[in-house]
Every structure is written in structure tokens, then in C-alpha cells.
């Protein structure tokens, strides 16, 4: 498998390490329609990537939402040209 290929994981340490290596922070999208208990849509907040309504959260809260929603983390280590990739998305484990 080439390093530019995407991988999926549910491993909390892998997700945290990948994110922190890229200066990312766990976050959710804040919205008036989100309940305070359910949490918002998970995101990773990278410096320089302006996305409206992001609220940084703790890793504990991030992984609670991640696990409650049976998600997997789809990510890429390197771009096709060998640079560090910030490509990721959350996919359903169902």
C-alpha cells in the first residue's frame, strides 16, 4: 500500500497522534440546532483552515462523540507527491 493511500482506524491514539503531528485540535461544529448533550459534528481544527462555527473540545469529549456515533477515522499520511497530508473524514462504522 502506498503512503498516499487512505487508511481507516478507530484507535484513539492513532487519531490523536495523526492530528497533533499536523497541529490540529479536536473540535465540533457549533450550531443553534445542536443539542448541548448530543454534541455537534466532529471536525479537526487545523491552523490556517478557516471554518466557521468551530469550537475546540477536549480529546475526552471528542472520543465520546466518536465512539457514541460508531465512527471510523479515514485518513491519509502523505500526499501523492510525498508531502504531509491533512486529508481525513469521519465515516460510519455501520
C-alpha positions in Angstrom: 0.0 0.0 0.0 1.4 3.4 -1.0 1.7 6.0 1.7 -0.7 8.2 -0.2 -3.4 5.6 0.2 -6.2 6.2 2.7 -6.5 4.1 5.9 -9.2 3.8 8.4 -8.9 3.4 12.2 -10.9 3.5 15.4 -7.8 3.6 17.5 -7.8 6.7 19.7 -4.0 7.0 20.0 -3.6 6.8 16.2 -6.1 9.6 15.6 -4.7 11.8 18.3 -1.1 11.4 17.1 -2.0 12.0 13.5 -3.9 15.1 14.4 -1.3 16.5 16.8 1.6 15.9 14.3 -0.3 18.3 12.0 -1.0 20.9 14.8 -4.7 20.0 14.7 -7.1 20.3 17.6 -10.3 18.3 18.3 -13.4 20.3 17.5 -17.1 20.3 16.8 -19.2 22.4 14.6 -21.4 24.7 16.7 -24.9 25.3 15.5 -28.1 26.6 17.0 -29.8 23.3 16.2 -27.3 21.1 18.1 -28.4 19.9 21.5 -26.0 20.5 24.3 -25.9 16.8 25.1 -25.6 15.3 21.7 -22.6 17.3 20.6 -22.0 18.7 17.1 -20.4 17.3 14.0 -16.8 16.3 14.7 -14.0 18.2 13.0 -10.3 18.7 13.3 -9.4 22.3 13.6 -6.1 23.0 11.7 -4.4 26.4 11.9 -4.9 28.4 8.7 -8.1 26.5 7.7 -10.9 28.9 8.4 -14.1 27.0 9.1 -17.0 28.9 10.6 -18.5 27.9 13.9 -15.8 25.5 15.1 -15.4 25.0 18.8 -12.3 23.3 20.2 -13.1 20.5 22.6 -11.2 18.1 24.8 -9.9 14.8 23.4 -12.2 13.1 26.0 -15.3 14.8 24.6 -14.1 14.2 21.0 -13.7 10.4 21.6 -17.0 10.2 23.5 -18.8 11.6 20.4 -16.7 9.5 18.1 -17.5 6.2 19.9 -21.2 7.0 20.5 -21.7 7.5 16.8 -19.7 4.4 15.8 -17.4 6.3 13.6 -14.1 5.4 11.9 -11.4 7.9 11.0 -10.4 7.8 7.3 -7.1 9.5 6.8 -4.0 9.8 4.7 -0.4 10.0 5.9 1.2 11.6 2.8 0.0 13.3 -0.4 0.8 11.7 -3.8 3.9 14.0 -4.1 5.2 12.9 -0.6 4.1 15.9 1.4 2.3 15.7 4.7 -1.4 15.1 4.1 -4.2 16.7 6.2 -6.9 14.7 4.4 -9.3 13.0 6.7 -13.0 12.3 7.2 -15.3 10.6 9.6 -17.2 7.6 8.2 -19.9 5.4 9.7 -18.8 2.1 11.0 -22.2 0.6 10.2 
